[in-house]
Amino acid sequence: MQQPSQSQLLRGAVVVSTRCPEKPTANEDTAAIIAHSGGGLLLVVADGMGGASAGDRAAKITVETLSEAVAKLPPDNNLRSAVLDGIEEANRRVLDLKLGAGCTLAVVELQENVARPYHVGDTAIAIFGQRGKLKLATASHSPVGMAVEAGMLNDEEAMHHEDRHLVTNAVGLQEMRIEIGPPIRLSPLDTLVIASDGLFDNLHLCEIVDTLRTGRLLDSVGQMATLAMQRMVDPHPGEPSKPDDLTAIAYRPSAQ
């Protein structure tokens, strides 16, 4: 089985990204940790859609555009404006490709251990404490995500729903919208994870939390990604299995 590739620990974050098993084309996900001269960070995951080359280009353009927006921001300015301007500009650039390309996107702005989430589509963000208590779990911009929010589906039904792959919001759509979450102060042992649906379609949120909430972050991320890949290539009855590119960033303040 193809093994996930991992980065080194960087400012408390670990990145893992791997191509869908047996997929002949490139990984369409893109991830980045973008530092601002004023001291803040952006953690970014973009999941390309619309065909191999088009999805890959849309995700890369989006991350590159966000990076440009942060680079232009004066040191004493808040990152929020760079995130919003960067996503709007990325949407224009992806539309200008005229390829039907797009990507879903999740961004977390980190300023002095305060996290603010932004997302477009079904690339997801979760924040939880060492004991597993959830502080944040974003809702997917999708028919299934809306049904869960409305109480029409539970998490187990949503995981196995035939329309789980459908999304109603993405970078590359004229009607693209950005959902901005509330600022959340992180405790030293809290863990934050941002990931494409290659992770969240193959592991239940409770499994992700249980794997990441304790232990050395670099090891835990590797275990999480390996389990998700195993689900993709060797499905078992009752367990989720949806082969896809998988990219995740995990962050813990105490891991710095």
N, C-alpha and C positions, 0 to 999 in steps of 0.2 A: 504493500500500500504506500502511496505517495505520502511522505512525512511533511507536516507543516513546517514552514520556515519561520524562525523567530528572530527578532531583533534583540539587541542588548537592552537592558533596563536604561531608560532615558528619562530623567526628571520624574521618576516614579511611575513611568508608563512602560508597558510591554506591548509590542505589536506582533500579531501572527497573521499570515496571509498565505492561502494555498488555493491552487486551481481545483475545480471540480474533478473528481476521479474519472479517469478515462476520457476526459474532454480534450479534443485535439487542438482547440484554439486557446488563445491566451486568457489569463485571469482578467476578468473585466472589472474587478474591484480595485480601488485605489485608497490608500490610507496615508495620513500625514500627521505629524506633530509640528505645529507652526508656532515659533516663538516670536513674541512681540518685544521690541526694544524697551518697552515700559515694564516688562517683567511678566506679563501674562502669557498664557498658552492657549492654542486651539488644538483640540483633538478631533480629527476628521476622518470619517469613513464614507466613501461614495461607492455605490453599487451600480455598475453600468447595465443598461438595458437597451434593446433595439437591435440585436445582432452583434456578433463578435467584435468586429472592428468599430462599429458605431458606438456600442456601449462602452467599450474601452476608451474611446476618444472622449465621450461625454464625461466619464468619471474623471479622467485626467485633466480635462479642461476645467472642470469645476474646482478641483483641488488646486490647480495652478492659479486660477483666478482668485480664490480665497487667499492664497499665499501672497499674491501681488497686492491685494487690498490691505493686508496686514503690514506689508513692507512700506506702504505709502503713509501709514497712520503715524502721526507724531507720537513721541514717547508718552506724553501726558494725556493722550486721548483714550477713551474707553473702547474696548474691542467690539462692543455691540454694533457700532456703526460699520466697522469693517466687515463683520459677518453678514449683516443685512445687505450692504452694498455689494459685497463679493458674490453672494448667492444670486442677487438680481442680475448682476453683470454676467455671471456664468450662465444663467438662463437665456440671456440674449445671445451669447456666443454659441450655445448648443443649438438654439433655434436656427441661427444663421448657417449651421452646417447643412440644413435641409436634407437630413438623412433619416429622419424619424428616430433619431437617437435621444437618449435620456439617461438619467440616473436618479436613484433615490439617494438621500444624503442625511447624515446625522453629524452634528457639530456640538462639542461642549467647550464653552469658554471657561477657562480657569483663571481666576484672579485671587491670589492670597487664600487658596483653599475654599473659595466660593465657586461653585459650578453653576453655569446657566446653560440649559440645553436648547438646541434648535434642531428641528428635523423636517424633512420633506419626504413623504412616502413611507416605506416600511423598514428602512434601516433604523435600528432601535437603540435606545439608551436605557440603562438600568443603573440605579445606585442603591447600595444596601450596606448595612452595618455588619460587624464581625459576627453577631449572633443571627444574621440572616434577615433582619427586619428591612423590608423595602422602604426606601425613601422616595424612589421614582421608578416608574416603568412607563415609557411612552406608548401611546396607542398608535397602531399603524393606520395610515391614511388608505384605507381599503374597505371594501364591503364587509369582509370578515372582521376587520378591526372595529368598524362601526357597530357591528352586531354584538361584539363582546362588550363594548362600552355601554350599549343599550341594555345589556343583560339578556339578550336573545340567545347567545351562545356562551358556554363556559370555555375555559382555556383548553380543556381536553378536546372538546368538539371543534374548536377553532384550529387546533394543531393539525387535525386530520381532515379539515374541510376541503372539498374539491376546488373551491375558488380561492384558496389561500394565496395563490400566486398573483391574483389580480390587485392592482394598485390604482388609486384615483388621483394621485398627486405625484409629481416628479419634476426635477429640473429638466427642462426641455419641452414643457407644456406652456401654452399661452396663459392658461389659468393657474399656473404654479402658485402655491401659497406656502409661507414659512410659518410653522408653528413654533412659538417661543414659550419655553417653560419658565417657571419661577426660579429665582436664585436659591441654591441649596448649599448651606455651609457643611463642609465635609469634616468629619472627625478623623483623627490620625489613622484609625483602622478601618474606615469605610472603604469600599471598593466601588469603582465606577467601570462599567463596560459599555462600549459602543460596538455594534457589530452588524454586518450584513445578514440577510436572511439565511445564508448558508449555516450560520450558527443557530439562530432562533427558530428555524424550521426543522432542526434535527435534535435539539435539546430543549426540554421544558425549562422555563425560567427557574423553577425550584432547583433543577439539576445544575444550572449555571451558577446560581447563588451558592449552593452547597460546595461546589468545586472551588470557587474563587474566594470565598469569604475568609478563609484562614490559610496559613502556610505561606511559603515563599511564592511571590506573585509569578515569577518567571516559570517555576515548576507547575503551578496551578493552571496557568494559561496553556501550557503544553498538554497537560492532561485533558483539559476541556476540549481543545481542538482535536486531539487524537480520538476522543470518544465520539465527537460529531462526525469525523471522517469514517469511523467504523460503522456508524449508523447508515451513512450513505452507501457504503459498499457491501454491507452485510445486514440487511434489514431483518428484524424479527417481528412477529405478530404483536400488535399493540404498541410498538415503539415507533416514533416518527422517523421517517426516512425520505429525504428529498435532496438528491445530489445537486450540488451547486458550488460556485466559488464561495470561499469562506474567508472573511477578513474581520479581525477584531482588534480593538485597543482596550487594554485594561489598565486602570490607574488606581494607585493607593497612595495617599499623602505620606504615610510612614515608610514607603518603599524608596523614597528619595535618598 
